[in-house]
């Protein structure tokens, strides 16, 4: 069974783990391992998720498949993007 649950501030560690794993699985061979490690450390560390989860503009959801975390989504409200 698949479920989607709104993340809370206590989910920062789980989001960091999911983000790191899914990025490496998807893009891990697209650059040198050292570059991948640097990117993941900078972009998907627990402090980043703590900060983002404390901002009401950022809404995260965790996707579960058979009660196991399988992915996440992020929505940013009131933000414009070029194009």
Phi, psi and omega in degrees: 000142179254139175218155178235126185235134176294130181282152175240176182301334180286351183269010185302319182291316179297317179297320177299317179295314180297313182299315180298311182298312184291326178294314181296319178297322184275325189233007186299338180254011183273352180205177177298145181306320179299318179293319177299313181299318179297314181300311182298318180296322181283321190264334188237027179279164185298324180296323177299313181291323175302313181296313182293322179291337179277351179264118184297342178288337182264121178243119178251146171233145176251130180262128179247140174233121184051047177065013177245137178298131184236348181175183179208164174227157179225131175239134177244116180274154175056041179231129178261150179233144178296149180072000000 
